[in-house]
């Protein structure tokens, strides 16, 4: 019962379809899996045989944010590899009863999880500070005219406009969502006016 009380419940997050960057943690894992699986898919049609080894390698890599591997967070120790010095087990260090073993493991896991929480918070703060250095907060109100940046494609793209609009802001449901419609006004976009 104590374990359930310590679990933090997170609210369910909804993201728009086809907006993969909204699910950063999940998509980053998929990218890593695809990168490690690609050589085996190209050379060998039996790629599913390589999947357990690739997943193990992902789980045993140290995360730059938490400073621990997923394996260590779950099992309280680093994985043993046949060529590592810790692969040889000293039977004198093994507790004689299960209760002592479980208590030692629980203490070790609590320490690791506290470190993971602290390291993750520090990494998140650093990431937010880095991203916010160049961010410009938009101060929009209903009725404002805005231009959208777009990526020109095709022949003669360097002569195409890189901004589309103007659009009129019709609703601001949240700090991250702006609803607008195409404005009837025909104004040329001036880059100097955009930074005002």
N, C-alpha and C positions, 0 to 999 in steps of 0.2 A: 504494500500500500504506500510506503514511503517513496518508492520510485515514481509512482504516478503523480504524487504531489510536486515533485521537482521538475516535471516535464513542462516546458513552456509551450503553450498552444499558440500557434500563429494563425492569423486570419488567412482565409483563402484568397488568393490573388487572381484576378481575371485580367487577361491580356487580349489585345485585338488579334484576330487571325492574321497570319502571314507577317507578323511583327516579331521575328525571332530574337531581336535584341532585347525584348522585354523579359525574356527568360534566360538571362545571362549565365547563371550557374549551370543550368541544364544544357544549354547550347554549347558552352565551353567544354563540358564533358563529352558531348557528342562529337565535337571537333577533334578532341584528342583521340577518341576511339577511332574516328575515321582516318586520322593521320597514321595511326599505328597499324591499322588493318589494311590500308591501301596496298602496300607492297605484296601482301599475301594474296589479296584478291586478284591482282594482276598476274602473278606467277602461278598461283595454285587455285584451282576451283574448289578445293576443300577448305575454304577459309574458316568455316565454323569450328574446325579442329583447333585453330589457333586462338579462338576467342577466349577460352579460360586463361591461357598464359598472358594474353594482352590485358585482360581485366585484372589479373593478379599484379601485373607490372604497374598499372594505373593506381591500384589500391596500396601498393607498397612505396610509391613515390611520395616524398615529403612535400606537403602543400606550402607554398610561399607565404600564405596568409596565416595559417594556424601553426606552422612550424612542426607539424606532425603528419604522419601518413594516416590514411583511413584505417589501415590494418592496425596500427598502434593505438588509435582511438578506440577501436572495438575490442581488441584482445589485450591491451595493456602492455604489449612488448613489440619489439621489431621482429619482422619475419626472419626465420632462420634459413639461410641458404647453404647448400652443401660445402661451398668454399669459404664461408665466413667462420671466424674463430669461435663465435658463440654457438656454432652448430654442435659442438661437443658438450654434452650435458653432464654437469657434476651432480651426482645423485645425493651428495651430502646437503645441497641447498634446497632440495625438495622437502616440503613439510610432510610430517608423518600422518597427519589427519586432514580430511577434506575441509573441515571448518577453518583451520588456520590458513589453508590455501585460499579459500574464498574470501576471508577477511583481508589477507594481503593483497589479493587481486582487486578487491573493492577499494581499498585505500589507494592503490596505484592508479586505478581508473579515475577516481575522484581528483587526484592531483593533475593527471593528464587533462581531464576535461576542464578544470579551472584554468590551466595554462592555455588551452585551446580558446576558451572564451575571451581571455585577456588579449591573446595574440590576434584573434580575429577582429576584436574591437579596434585595436591599434591599426591593423591593416585597413579596415574600413574607413577610419578617420583619415589616414594618409591618402587613400584613393579619392575620397570626397574632396579633400583639400586640393589635390592635384587637378581633378576635373573642374573644380569651381574657380581655379585661377583665371581661366580664360572665358568663363561663362558670363553672359550678359543676361540679367533678368529682364524679362519683358514686362513692361507696365502698360497693359492694354485695358481698354474699356470698351463697352459695347458702342458701336458706331465708328470706331477707328478704322482707317484704311491701312492695309498691310500688303506687302509684296512677299512672294515665296521664292526662295532660291531653287533653281532647277538645274539639272545637268544636261546641257545640249548634247545631242547625238546626231550621227549621220554626217554627210558631206557639208562642209562649210560651217561646222559647229563653232569655230572661233568667231564667226560673224553673227551668230545667233544671240538673242538676249538670254542672260543668265538669270533673270528675274521674271516672274509671271505675276500679273495682277493689273490693277489693284483689286483686293478683296476687302469686303466690309465685315468686321467682326459683328456677329449677331448674338452670340451667347458664350459665356465663360462658365461652364459647369464645374470646373475644378482648376487648380493651379497648373495642371499639366495638359488641359484639354481646351482647345479653342475651336468654336464652330463659326464658320464664315461663309459668305456667298460672294459670287463675283459682282463687283461694283459696276454700275453703269457709267461711272466717270472714266474718262480716257486721259490718264496722266502719264507722262514719261517718268521713268524712275531715275532719280538722281542719287548716286552713291553718297554724295555729301549730306543729303537730307536723311539718309538711313542711320547715320551715326548721331543724329541730334537727339 
